[in-house]
Amino acid sequence: MRLFHQSWDSTGDGTVGGRAQLEELRRRFELEVERFELGRDLLQRDPHLNEAFKFANQAFSGSRGSEASWRLFQLVFIVTELGALACREDPDNERLRTELNSVDVLWFPTGGGKTEAYLGLILVAMYFDRLRGKERGTTAWLLFPLRMLSVQQLARVSEIIYHAECIRDTNDLGGDSFTLGYLVGAGNTPNQLRYDDSNSWWRGIKLFSQLDQAERDSRRLVGACPKCSNPDSVGLDGDVVEQRLRHICRACGFELPIYPSDEEVTRFQPSIIVSTVDKLTAFSRNGELTALH
């Protein structure tokens, strides 16, 4: 990054305006370099952040294979954001507090690896939370426009959170298991587990549990099992006693850590919530959402 910075032509297009524009771009790039250097230095100084970063890498290695590696932009993005995470433990540090004023836009062509980049950062944050004493609760809330939220995206988060939980359990980090919440609404999943006449297909968890398996499984959110890697073995059961909708692999019996209804998300406060942008408006009329922390 430093070598690239030094290679820029300092004269611009020869005009006063051109030189001023170039100097502004150089200043912004210098800030990018400094923020990356801060993240790199924090990995050396903060043992919890360093360990969280290692755990996140181990989780992705379990998901992608031991030969997998980060793309350069993914690694730089994750490390650049570490200052904002470190500020949670050192809020009086002025340098770290300035990181909270930054909002980064990560742009790359479709299929280039943006999802892995922000999931990598989320995993670092989840492990960092546990290492600094947070035993449960939500670490990240992913908000999508409805047209961009697909089952494929949810399946990718489901897979990586499974591998993240394996690392958490193996290293005895304590607290609740890592879980995934789906907060979208009545058109896809029920807002409430009891009967809700505003939703044409949902008639309550008791009646849902009495449907035949094929009908229940048609309402699943994820088909692939992250444990046995079967691409189409996950079904959906209704648990009337514990008031839960459970995604169960019909092949190996593994229960995916997914809370698919609004009611379950607010009750169990999953580690990662996948949601739509419009759900933010619910804060003004649903006091239960204030439980998320």
N, C-alpha and C positions, 0 to 999 in steps of 0.2 A: 504494500500500500504506500509506503514511504517512497519507494523507487518510482512508482507510477506517478505520485504527486510531483516529484522532482522533474519528471520528464515533460511536464506541461510547458507549452510556450508561454512565457510571461508577458508577451507583447500583445496578445489578442489579435484583432484584425487591424491594428494600427490606429484606430480611432480612440478618442477619450472614452466614449461609451463602451466600446469593445473591451478595452483594458479594465474598465470598472466592472463589467459583467464577469470577465474572467477572474478577477480578484475575488469577487463574491463567491464564485463557484469554488475557488481554491480554499476560501475560508470555510465553506460548508464541508468540503471534503476533509479538511483538517479536523473539524469537529467529529466527523465520522471515525477518523483514525484514533482520536483521543478517547472516544467512547469505547472502541474496541480494546484499546490498551488498558483502560480501566477494568473492563471485564476480565482480561487476561491476568492483570495484577491481582484482582479479587480472588481468582482461582488459586493463586499462590498464597494469599494471606488468610483467607477464610476457610478453615478446614471443613465446615459444614457445606459450604457452597461447592467446594472441591469434591467432596464425597457425593453430593447430590448430582453433580455433573457426571461422575463416573457411573453412578447407578443408572442414570438416564441412558448412557452409552451401552451399558450391559443389557438394558431392556430392549433397545433397538437391535442389538446384536442377536438377542433371542428371537426377535420378530423377523429380521431380515437375513440372518445367517452370519456366521463369524467372519466371512469374507466381505461383508458389506462395509461401506464407508460413507462418510458425509461428503456432500458436494461442498465446494468451498464457500459459496454464498450462504448455505445452510449453517455451517459452522460459525461464520462471521456474524450472522444474524443472532444466533443463540448467545454467543459470547458478548455481543454488544448490549444485549438486554439484561445482563447479569447485575449491573449496577442498580437497576430498579428493584430486583429481588433483594439484594443486600441491604437496601434502604429499610426494608421491613424490620431488620434487626438493629439498625443504627440510624434511626430517623433524625437524629440531631446532626448527622454528618452533612454539611452543606453541599459538598461535591456530589454525594449520592442523591440528595434531595433534588438537585437539578435534573437528574435522570427522570424524575416523575413528570417533568414538564415536556418530555419528548413523546411524540406519537409517531411511530414508524410505519410506513407503507412498504410492504414486501411485495414487489412485482416480479413475476417471472412467467414465461409462456406456459400455457396449459400443459400439464404433465411434466413440468420441470422440477417439481419437488417442494412446492410451497407448503403443502400439508405436513410433510415430514418435518419441515423447519419449525413450524409453530407447535407441532406436537412434541418435538424435542424440547423446546423451551418449557412447555407445560409440564413435562415429566420432571425436568430439573426443579421447577417450582413445587411440584408435589412432594418430591423427596426432601427438598429444602424445608418445606413446612413441617414434615415429620421430624427432621433432625433438630429443628428449633423448638419442638414441643407441641405442635398442633396435632392432636390425635384424631381429629375428624373434621368434617365440614368441606365446603366447596373451595377448590383452588382456582378453577378456571370455568368461565362461561362462554361458550362459543355461540355467536349470534350470526345466523345466515338469513338472507332473503329467502322466502319460501321456495322460489324457483331454483335456488342453488343448493337446497338441502336435499340430498339423495340418500337412499339406503346404503349406497356404496360408501359414502362419507362416514355414516354411522358405523358401518362394519369395520372401517379402518381404525376408528377410535376404539371400538370394542376390542379389536385384536391387540393394539398396543397397550391398552390398559390391563389386559390379561397378563402380558409379559411383565408389565410394571409391577403388578401385584405379586408375581412369582419372585421378583427381586426383593420386594418389600418383605415378603414372608421369609425368604431364605436368610436375609440379613437381620431379621428380628427387629424391625424398626418400630413395632408397636402400633397402637391405635387401631382404628377400623380398617377393613380392607378397602382397597381402591375400587371405586364403583363409578358407573356411568348413568347419568340421568337424561331423559328425553322429554323436553318441555316444549311441546308444539301445540297441542290443543285437540278439541273434540273431533275435528275432521279426520285425524289420524289415530290418536289414542284418546282414551277418556280423560276428561278433567277430573272427574270423581269416580271412585270405584263403585259407589252405590248407584242406584238407578238414576239416570239423567235423561230426561225427555227432550233435551235440546240436541241430543245426538241421535241421529236416526238409526245407527247400527248398534249402539251400546245400550243394553238393558240391565246393567248391573252385574257385579262379579258372580253372584250366585247363579244367575241364568247362564252367564258365559261359561262357567265351569261345567255346566250340564250339556253343553254342545258336544258333538262328536269331535274327535281329534283333528280331523281334516279341516273343519270349520274354524276351530281355535287356531290351528297352525297357520291358516291363511292370514291371520292378523299379526303375525310375528313381525318384529322390526328388523331382525338379523337372521339370515339363514345359515351362515357359515359358523362352525364351531372353532374358536381359537385354540382349543386344547387338542382335539384329535384331527383338526384340519379338514374335516368333512365339509364340503362346500354347500351342502343343502340338507342338513340334518337337524336344525334347531326348530323346536316347536314352542307353543305358548300354552301354559296352563294357568288356571285360576285357583288361587289359594284362598278359600273363604275364611278359614280360621285366622290366618295372619293378615288377611286383606292385602294380598300381593298378586301381581301378575308376574309369572316366572317364565323366563326363557330357558328351556331345557333342551339339551342335545339328546335326540332320540337314539343316537349311536353309542355315546359313551356315558351318558347320564350327567354330564357336567352342567351346572347351572351358571349361566352367564350373569355377571354382576350388573344387570341393567334394571333401572327403575323407569318404566315406560309411561307412567301416568303423572299428571300434575300433582295429584295428591301424594304419591309416593316420593316424588322429588322434594317437595317441601317437608315431608316427614323424615326422610332419611338423609337429606343433604349430601348427595353424591359428590365425589371428588371432581368430576368433570360433568358439566351440563351442556348438552347440545340442544339448541333452541332456535327459534326464529326471532327476527328483530322486533316484530310487533308484540312479543311477550313482555317487553319492557314496560308497555303501557299498563300492564296488569298490576304494577306496583301501586298505582293510585287507587286501586279498588280491591286488592287482595292482600290483607295484612299478613297472611301466612308466608308470603314471599320474603318478608323481612327476616325470617328465620335463617335465610341463606347467608353464610358468613365464611 
